[in-house]
Amino acid sequence: AFAACEGGDLALGHELTQRWLELSADTRRALVAEPSHAVVANALLVAQVLTQLDLYAPAREVWSLVLELQEELGEPDGSGALSAHAALAGTGVLAGLPHRPMGGEDLLERVPADSTRAFDLVMYGVARGWEAMDAGRIDEAADVTAHALARLARPENWPVLLLTHVIALAAAGRSQELETIRLRYLQSATRYARHRSTHW
């Protein structure tokens, strides 16, 4: 599924993640009873693909599974848990959740803004972009999301970041940059919309 989405085949990625979700739902009790690092690694990849496909609710369920598995493994602060927490913060905005915790550590501070890992860049850009917009720092939001997009090999595979960037540009009144984004990603957006109408 991960390889399919990286190659731009979102339809195949969607089909394979649905199979994984069905299997994990049927075997969740056994997975938690006998947790493994391999399942955690696979779950993180599945959640990433679901995010690329705009399927945020099931992605958040998978990240919750990751956190449960890490707890059972005795690694509540392991790298998988960190990725899951960061992802939950990044996509939580779509469910109207706060971008920063009310108290305690902001886990996104551990994710460097100049990371070379696509998923880190997307989660950081989305969470920090919405955070800036909520605080009235609209231009900062547009710049943060633009920085993340510029470092991605295939920005069109990450609609959640593109959407956040477009909203920030529109709010900032940066119409020329908005038109550039429209022209640059129109073909990908059309392909993606066709995929959604066919497979959802």
C-alpha positions in Angstrom: 0.0 0.0 0.0 2.8 2.4 0.9 4.7 1.6 -2.3 1.6 2.1 -4.3 0.9 5.5 -2.9 4.5 6.6 -3.3 4.2 5.6 -7.0 1.0 7.5 -7.4 -1.4 4.6 -7.6 -3.8 5.8 -4.9 -6.5 3.3 -6.0 -4.3 0.3 -5.2 -3.2 1.9 -2.0 -6.8 2.4 -0.9 -7.6 -1.3 -1.8 -4.7 -2.7 0.2 -5.2 -0.5 3.3 -8.9 -1.6 3.4 -7.7 -5.2 3.5 -5.3 -4.4 6.3 -8.0 -2.6 8.3 -10.3 -5.5 8.0 -7.7 -8.0 9.1 -6.6 -5.8 12.0 -10.1 -5.3 13.2 -10.7 -9.1 13.2 -7.4 -9.8 15.1 -7.0 -6.7 17.2 -7.4 -8.5 20.5 -4.7 -11.0 19.5 -2.4 -8.2 18.3 -2.6 -6.4 21.6 -2.3 -9.6 23.6 1.0 -10.5 21.8 2.4 -7.1 20.5 5.3 -6.9 18.2 7.5 -4.2 16.8 6.8 -5.5 13.3 3.1 -4.8 13.7 3.8 -1.3 15.0 6.0 -0.6 12.0 3.3 -1.9 9.6 0.6 0.0 11.4 2.5 3.3 11.1 2.9 2.8 7.3 -0.8 2.0 6.9 -1.7 5.1 8.9 0.5 7.2 6.6 -1.2 5.8 3.5 -4.6 6.5 5.0 -3.6 10.1 5.6 -2.4 10.4 2.0 -5.9 9.1 1.0 -7.7 11.7 3.1 -9.0 8.9 5.3 -8.3 10.6 8.6 -10.8 8.8 10.9 -9.4 5.3 10.2 -5.8 6.7 10.3 -6.5 8.0 13.8 -7.8 4.6 14.8 -4.6 3.0 13.6 -2.5 5.5 15.5 -4.5 4.7 18.6 -3.7 1.0 18.0 0.0 1.9 17.7 -0.1 3.7 21.1 -1.9 0.7 22.7 0.7 -1.7 21.3 3.6 0.5 22.4 2.1 0.6 25.9 1.9 -3.2 25.9 5.5 -3.4 24.7 6.6 -1.3 27.6 7.7 1.5 25.3 5.1 4.3 25.8 7.7 6.9 24.7 9.2 4.8 21.8 9.6 6.1 18.3 6.4 4.6 17.1 4.5 6.3 19.9 6.1 9.6 19.1 5.1 9.3 15.4 1.6 8.4 16.5 1.3 11.3 18.9 2.6 13.7 16.2 0.2 12.4 13.6 -2.7 12.6 15.9 -1.8 16.3 16.6 -1.4 17.0 12.9 -4.7 15.5 11.8 -6.7 16.3 14.9 -7.3 19.8 13.4 -9.7 18.1 10.9 -11.8 17.0 13.8 -11.7 20.3 15.6 -9.2 19.3 18.2 -6.6 21.6 19.7 -3.2 21.7 17.9 -1.2 22.0 21.1 -1.9 20.0 24.3 -3.5 22.0 27.1 -0.7 20.9 29.3 2.5 18.8 29.1 4.9 18.4 26.3 4.2 19.5 22.7 5.4 16.4 20.9 5.7 18.1 17.6 8.7 20.0 19.0 10.6 16.8 18.7 9.9 16.8 14.9 12.4 19.0 13.2 10.9 21.4 10.7 13.7 20.5 8.2 13.2 16.8 8.5 13.7 14.9 5.3 11.0 12.3 6.1 7.8 13.2 4.2 5.4 12.2 6.9 7.2 14.4 9.5 7.1 17.3 7.1 3.4 16.9 6.4 2.4 16.5 10.1 4.6 19.5 11.1 3.3 21.7 8.3 -0.4 20.9 9.0 -0.3 21.2 12.8 1.9 24.3 12.8 0.0 25.9 9.9 -3.3 25.6 11.7 -1.8 26.7 14.9 -0.5 29.9 13.3 -3.8 30.6 11.6 -5.7 30.2 14.9 -3.3 32.7 16.4 -3.9 35.2 13.6 -0.5 34.7 12.1 -1.8 34.0 8.6 1.4 34.7 6.6 3.4 32.5 8.9 0.9 29.7 8.3 1.3 30.1 4.5 5.1 30.1 4.8 5.3 27.1 7.1 3.1 25.0 4.8 4.9 26.3 1.7 8.2 25.2 3.3 6.8 21.7 3.9 5.4 21.4 0.4 8.7 22.5 -1.2 10.6 19.7 0.5 8.2 16.9 -0.6 9.1 14.8 -3.7 5.4 14.4 -4.5 3.3 17.2 -2.9 0.2 16.1 -4.8 0.2 12.9 -2.8 -0.5 14.8 0.4 -3.9 16.6 0.0 -4.1 17.4 3.7 -1.0 19.6 3.5 -2.1 21.2 0.2 -5.5 22.0 1.6 -4.0 23.7 4.7 -1.6 25.7 2.4 -4.4 26.8 0.1 -6.6 27.9 3.1 -3.6 29.9 4.5 -2.9 31.6 1.1 -6.6 32.5 0.6 -6.8 33.9 4.2 -3.7 35.9 3.5 -5.0 37.3 0.2 -2.0 35.9 -1.7 -4.0 35.3 -4.9 -1.0 35.0 -7.2 0.5 32.2 -5.1 -2.9 30.5 -4.9 -3.1 30.6 -8.7 0.3 29.0 -9.0 -0.7 26.2 -6.7 -3.9 25.7 -8.7 -2.0 25.4 -12.0 0.8 23.3 -10.6 -1.4 20.7 -9.0 -4.6 20.8 -11.1 -3.8 17.6 -13.0 -3.0 15.7 -9.8 -6.1 17.1 -8.1 -8.3 16.1 -11.0 -6.8 12.6 -11.0 -7.3 12.3 -7.3 -11.0 13.5 -7.5 -11.6 10.9 -10.2 -10.1 8.2 -8.0 -12.3 9.2 -5.0 -15.5 9.2 -7.1 -14.6 5.8 -8.5 -13.4 4.0 -5.4 -15.0 5.6 -2.3 
